[in-house]
Amino acid sequence: MKNLFVGNLDFSTTENEVRSLFEGYGAVDRVSIVTDRDTGRSRGFGFVEMSVNSEAETAIAELDGREWRGRALKVNEALPKGEGGGGRGKRPAGGHA
């Protein structure tokens, strides 16, 4: 199974629309669009889980950089939690803000 990061989504994009887009490349197990915890609005990115690795690789190859709904999508394999960029308030040790 591969978990794909999908970035640069239009803020009005729904999970069903993302699912439909990715189902063109294979079976989609789960779609989640990340929302702001305070406002509930989309943050412009989400994740798609696909159970067949070859289908996920094809989706990445076909969709990364493709214009969809007026925006160039960013699609790649998601990093496991803890390996991405820092969260709110996290600073490198000894760093200054």
C-alpha positions in Angstrom: 0.0 0.0 0.0 1.2 3.5 -0.8 0.1 6.7 0.9 0.3 9.6 -1.6 0.6 13.3 -0.7 -1.5 15.5 -3.0 -0.7 19.2 -2.8 -1.8 22.5 -4.4 -5.5 21.5 -4.4 -8.1 24.2 -5.0 -9.6 25.0 -1.6 -13.1 23.9 -2.7 -12.0 20.5 -3.8 -13.9 17.6 -2.2 -12.7 14.1 -1.2 -15.0 12.6 -3.8 -13.5 14.7 -6.6 -10.0 13.6 -5.6 -11.1 10.0 -5.4 -12.6 10.2 -8.9 -9.4 11.6 -10.2 -7.2 8.9 -8.7 -9.6 6.0 -9.5 -8.6 6.6 -13.1 -5.3 5.0 -12.2 -6.5 2.2 -9.9 -8.3 1.3 -6.7 -8.4 4.0 -4.1 -8.7 2.8 -0.4 -9.0 6.2 1.3 -8.9 9.9 0.6 -8.5 12.6 3.2 -8.3 16.4 2.6 -6.6 18.2 5.5 -8.6 21.0 7.0 -7.7 23.8 9.4 -8.8 22.9 12.9 -10.0 26.3 13.7 -12.0 27.2 10.5 -12.7 23.8 9.0 -11.5 25.1 5.6 -9.3 23.0 3.4 -5.6 23.6 3.7 -5.1 22.8 0.0 -3.6 19.4 0.4 -4.5 15.8 1.3 -3.6 12.2 1.1 -4.7 9.3 -1.1 -4.1 5.6 -0.1 -3.8 3.1 -2.9 -3.4 -0.6 -2.2 -1.6 -1.5 -5.5 1.9 0.0 -5.6 2.2 -0.1 -9.4 -1.1 1.8 -9.7 0.1 4.4 -7.2 3.3 4.8 -9.1 1.4 5.4 -12.3 -0.8 7.9 -10.6 2.2 9.8 -9.3 3.8 9.8 -12.8 0.7 10.9 -14.5 -0.6 13.5 -12.0 2.4 15.2 -10.6 2.6 18.6 -12.2 -0.6 18.1 -14.1 -3.0 21.1 -14.2 -6.3 20.2 -12.5 -9.0 22.7 -11.7 -6.7 25.5 -12.6 -3.8 24.4 -10.4 -0.6 22.3 -11.0 -0.9 19.3 -8.7 1.9 18.1 -6.5 1.7 14.3 -6.1 4.4 12.1 -4.5 4.7 9.4 -2.0 3.9 10.7 1.5 6.6 10.7 4.1 5.9 8.7 7.2 4.8 10.9 10.2 7.8 12.5 11.8 9.9 12.8 8.6 8.1 15.8 7.0 8.7 19.5 7.7 8.3 20.7 11.2 4.9 21.6 12.7 3.8 24.8 14.5 6.2 26.1 17.0 9.0 23.6 16.3 12.4 25.1 15.9 15.8 23.4 15.4 17.8 23.1 18.6 19.7 26.3 19.3 17.8 28.1 16.5 16.4 31.6 16.6 13.1 32.7 15.3 
